[in-house]
Amino acid sequence: MSLLKLLPLLPVLVVVLAAATGRLRALGALLRHCHAVLLNDKSHARWLAGLLSGILPPVVWTLSFKMARRLPDEWRPTIHTKLLPQLEAALLSFQGVLLFTVALVPLALLLRARSATRSPLAYLVLLFPAWLKVLNYVALNTTWDAFQDVLAWIFYGCLHFASPFLMGWWAWAWCPPGAAIAFGWCLGLQNFTGLCIHLLFPNAAPWYADTYPPTVIPDYSFPGSAAGLVRFDKVFGSHLYTHAFAASPVVFGALPSLHAATATCLSFFVARYGGTWGLVFALVYCSGMFWSTQYEHHHYAIDLVAGTALSAAYFALIAHFVLRRIDAKHERERSTRGIDRLFCRPSPWASAYSQLPAHVLGEDEEVGVPHLLFSKESSDWDLELVKQRPALRTMLSPVDEKDDYEPSSGPSSRSGSTSGASSSSGRTGRSGSFTSGSEA
């Protein structure tokens, strides 16, 4: 019996072990906690609606891809077999790399100008042409071996199909609420656009030139080819990719590369919300995917450029119209991410003490009260006490013997006052005000 057949028995095994060790109540508490974390104070219907809205665009693209085989051949345009090799030769020449780099200068300047920190990392985009040239050389000027075949399969044949699901969970856990849905729309829209380009402007992949002589005129009855993935099938003694690519509904869909577009889309989100390590992951993952597509002879370098440009265009639109609002709402409402709720942590913005005046922080280092935010008014030095959205408390949350959150006495006790300040900042509403020590 294979390990895959044992996977459905895993929940049963967990329950049996919990019962044997007397941990059934703890297991039930854990399951209820995970259920509350997923819902995030939403009803089941609203949670399901959000999930469906995020997966709808990728599902529409997938179904459209499957239905493409039903298009009549007389509706389809002529297949191009020589255009992409010529464009790649021009792009990767010395003059092509130089001109491409110069053409990216305005984009690099725009990215740096739009950056909140004016980071010089925006100039890394100028290395894209040279980076593409290096990956092309490494992929095509090498001797095939089992290690590279398996490594290319991991990127091209495995991670490409698993990455949207993994990215959806990562976005739910580490990004602001709503970012996972935005990722689904960005991925679905760009891939659907790429599919339309495949159907309206069909181009042959490198494997076609490896299989057929230049005199052969292709038509839509030609089967697809797994190309370099055939070597992976030989290593593991299977025919999975050989049969899958032979039955592909879109055989001549080289430009743009949706492998490159998907990897770039994922990398944009990880780099935006993953910090420095997210940027490192994005560079490594895109490098591996771009190398594998050319090593497997599934795409030309020009296909990768087109896929990257397509993904960048849609991400720019999503970031401008959707992600900016999501980020602003996340900061304003101090909402929690999935990972915060799972481990009962406060929002990343729950301790935004940078909004306090510097001299106030210097006078009282303990001004930060749990679940409170102090913000400076523009008119004077009065401080407004704003109650934050409380962190999610579940049966797994630690219970303190004494609750430290007492707005009526917390700030005033630090200043030594017991009358005026405490009465003005009582539990009369969501916000109150108190004056600094000098004004009192």
N, C-alpha and C positions, 0 to 999 in steps of 0.2 A: 504493500500500500504506500503510495507516494505521500510526501509531506503535504501537498496541496489538498489531498482528500481528508487530511486530519484537521485542516483549518476550521471547518464547521463544528468540530468537537471541542474547540478551544474554550468557548464560553461555558460549556458543560463541565469541563475540567476545572475551570476557575471556581465555579460554584461548589463542586465537590470538595476541592481543597479548602475553601472557606468554611464549609460545614464541618470538615474533619478537624479543623483547627479552632473552631468556635468563633469564627470571624464573620458570620453571616450578617450581623447587625452593622459591622464596620463596612462590609461590602455594599450593603443597602444604602448606607449613608454616602459612600463614595459615588454610587450610581445616581443618587438624588442630587448630589452636588454637581456632577457632570451634566445632568439634565438642566439644572438651573443655570449653569455656565453657558450652555448652548442657547437656551432661550433668551437670556439677558433681559428679563422682565418683559418679554413679549409673549403674546398668545401663540399657541401652536399654529394657528392659521397665518398669522403675520410672519412668523419665522419661516414657514414653508413658502409663503409668497416671496420673501426675500431670497431664499435659496433658489427658487425657480427663476426669478428674474436674473440672477447671476449666471445660471447655466443655460438660459435660453439662447443667447447668441452663439455659443459654441455648438449647441445641439442643432440649431438651424444650419450652421455651416457644415456640420458633419452629414446631415441628411441631404443637403444640397450636393455635397460631394458624391454621395452614394447614388443620387438620382441623375447625375451627369451622364451616365451611360445611356440613358433613355433619349438623349437628344438625337434627332435624325442627322445622319452624316451630311445630307445636303444643306443643312443649316450651318454647318461648321466651316470655318475659314481654312485657308491653306496652312499646312504645317511647315514651319521654318526649321531647317536643319543646319544651315551654315552661318546664320547670323550671330549666334551666341559665341562660337569660337572666334570669329573675327572681332567682336566687341571685347572679348577677354584679352586677346592678343594686344589690342590697342590700349586697354585699361592698364595692363600690367607691364607695359613697356616703360622705359625710363621717362620718356616724355609724358606718358599717360599718368604715371604715379605723381610726377611733379605738378602737372596741371590739376589733377584731382586734389592734391594737397592745397594748392593755391585757391581752388574753388571752395574749400572748406574753411578758409580764413574768416569770411563774414559770419559763418555759423559759430565758430569758436568765440568770436568777439561778442556775438549776441548772447551766447550761453553764459559768458562771464558777466556781461552786463545785467542779465536777468537773475544771476545768482545772488542770494541774500548776503553771502559772505565775500563776494567777488573772488571766489576761489580760482587759483590758476589751474586747477584740475580740468577746467573747461578746455584748455589748450590740448588736452590729450586726444581730442577728436582729430587733430592734425596728424596724428600718427596712424590713423585708420588705413590710409592707402598703403603705407609701408608695411604695416601689420598684416594686411591682406596679402600682400606680395610674399611675405615670409611664409605664411601659412600655406599658400598655394605651392610654393617651392618645396616645403617639407612634405606636403601630402603627395605630390606627384613625382618627386625625385627620391624615392625610397624603395626598398625591397620589401615586398609583402611577406609578412610572417604571422604566425598564429597570435602572438601578443598584440600586434597592432590591429589585427582583424577583430579580436575580442574587445579591445579598447574602443575601436570605431563603432562596434555594435552597441556598446554601453551608451554612447552618446546618441548615435543616429537611430538605432533600432529599439532602444529601451527608454532612456531618459526623455526622449522627445515625446513619447506617448504618455509617460507617467508624469511629466513635469506640470501639465495644467492642473492635475488633481493635487499634486504636492504643493504647488504654488497657491492654490485656493485655500488649503489648510494653513499654510504659512501666513498668508495675508489675513486670514481670520484671527490668527494668534498674535501676530506681531505688528499689524497695521491698524490704523483707526477703524472704527466701525463703518462699514460701507465700502472700504477699499477692495475687499474681495469681490464684491459685485462689480465695481469699476474695472477690475482686472478681467472679469468674465466678458464684459462688453468690449473692452479694448481688444482682447484676443479674438472674440467672435467676429467683430467688424473687420479687423484687418485680414483675417483668414478668408472671410467671405469675399472681400474685395480681391484678394489674391486669386481665389477660385474663378471669379469673373474674368480676371486677366488671363488666366490659363485657358479659358474657353474662347475668349475673343482673340487672343494672340498666342496661339500654341507654338511651343518651341521644344525641340528635341534635347534630351539630356546627353551628357558625355557618353553614357553607355551605348547610345544609338550609333555613334561614330565607331565605337569599338566592335559593334555587332554587324553593321551593314556597310557595304561599300558606298562611296559618294554617289554612284549612279542610281541607287535605289530611291524611288520616290515613295515616301511613306503615305499611308492612309490610316484611318481610324480603326481598321481591323487588326493593326499590329498589336501584339501583346506587350505588356510591360516587362521590365527586367529588374531583378534584384541587384544586378551588377555585383559590386564587391561583397554584398551580404551573402552571396552564394558561398563564399569562402567560410563564412561563419556557419552556414548550414553544414558544410563539410566537416568542420572542426567538431561539431556536436552531433553529427549524423542525423540531421533533421531536414525537412523541406518546407519549413514554416514560411520563410521570407520568399523563397522561390515561387511558391504557389500564391502567396498573398500579392506580390507585385505583378505577377502574370495576369491576375484578375483585376488589376487596378482600373477604376472607372475613368480616370484621367491619366492617360499615358504620357501625353506631351505637355506636361505642366512644370517645365523647368524654371521659367521666369514668371514671377519672383519665387525665390526659395522660401516656402513656408516653414521649413526647419529653421532657417535663419531668422525669419520673422518671429516665430514663437519664442526662440531663445532670446532674441533681443527684447521682446515685450516683457518676458519674465525678468530679464536682467534689469530693465528700467525700474520696475517696481521694487526689486530687491535692493538696488543701489539707492533708491529714494528713501526707503524706510529701514534699511539694514546697516546704515552707517559705513564705517571704513571697511569692515569685513564684508558687508553687502557689496561694496564696490569691487573688492578683491574676488568675491565669488562670481560676480557678473563677468569680469574679464576672463577668469579661468573657464567658466562654462561656455561663454561665446567662443573662446578660442578652441575649445574641444569640439564644439558643434560645427564650427566653420571648417576645421581641419577634417573632421570625419566625413562631411558631405562631399568634399573634394577627393579624399582618400578612397571613398566608396564609388567614385565616378558617377554620382547622382546629380551634381550641380557644377556649373562653371562659377568662376569668381564674380562675374557680372550678376549672376542670380543672387548671390549673397548680398551684393550692394543694393539691389532692388528690394530684397526682403527687408534689409535693415532700414532703408529709407521709408518703406511702407509702414513698418512698425513705429519708427520715430515720428512719422506724421500723425498717426492715430494716438500715440501716447501723448504727444504735445497737445492735441485737442482734449483728451480726457483729463490731462493734468490741469489745463487752463480752466475748463468749465466744470469739472467734477472734483478732482482731488484737492484743489485749493479750498473749496467749500467744505469738503470732508475734514481736512486738516484744521481749518478755522473752527469748525463746530466741535471737533475733538478737543481743541485747546480751550475753547470758551466754556464748554459744559463739563470739562474734566472727565470725560467718559473713559471707560476702561476698555482695554483690549482683551482678547480671549485669554491670553496667557496671564494677564493680571487677575481676571476673575477665577481662573483655574487654581491659582496659588494664593487667592485671597489677598492680593496686593492692591494698593491704591492706584489711581490713574498716574501715568507719567507726569501729568501736569498738576498733580495734587499739591506739590511743594514749590510752586512758582514764586519763590521769594525774591526773584530778581526784579519784581515790580515794586518792591519797597525802596524808599530812598536810602542811599548809602549811609547817611549819618544816623538814620533810625536803626539800621542793622548794627551799626557800631555801638550804639547805646545799649541795645538789648539783644543779645544773641539768641535768646529764647523766645523771640517774638512769634516763631512759627508754632501754632497750635494745631494739633491733629484735626483734619477736616476743615480748616479755616484758611482763608486767604486774605491778606491785607493788601489794599491797593491805595495808592496816593491820589487824593483829589487834586484837580488842576487849580482850584482857587486858593487853597491854603494848605496847611500841613495836617489837617484832619485826616484821619484814616478811616476808611470804610471797612466794616467787618462783613464779609460775604460768606454765607454758609455754602459749602460745596455740596455736590451730589455725593451722598455717603457711599462708601465702598460696599460691595455686595457681601453680606454676612450670611453664612450658611451654617449647617450643622457641623461643618469642619472648621469653622472660624474659632480662634482661641477666645475664651471668655475671661475677661479680667475681673478680679474681685471688686475693683473700684473703677468706675468709668471716669477717665481723665477729661472727657469732653464736657466742660461746664463753661459755656461762653459767658454766663452771668458773673462768674467770679474769676475766670482764668486771666484775662488781660489786666483786670483791676488789681488782682492779688499780686501780680508782678510789680505793679507800680506803687503798691502800698496803700491804695485807696480802697475803701470799703463801702462808700456811699454813693457818690455821684456817678462814677464810671460804671459801677455794677448795675445801677438802676437803669441807666440809659442803654445798656447793651443786654438787656434781659431777653427772655424767650417770647418776645412779642411779635415776631415775624421772621422772615428769611434773612433780614439784614438789619443792622443797627449801626451806631456810630459811637466813637469815643474820642476824646481829645488826648493829645500827647501830654507828657508830664509837665512840660513847660507851660502849656496853656491851663492845665488844671491848677 
